[in-house]
């Protein structure tokens, strides 16, 4: 569990660091949130995408 959480966090940092626009950050955040929801919360892709996309857009 800790290993998968660390990998998701690393993917989030690496994925969001390459984005230039707010739209890109939102899309990458949603994709990472979907993966995190599937892996960490047993099939909650949509909820993870909503949260990940929102965090990606709001943080700059």
Buried (B, 14 or more C-beta within 10 A) or exposed (E): EEEEEEEBEEBBEEBBEEBEEEEBBBBBBBBBBBBBBBBEEEEBBEBBBBBBBBBBBEEE
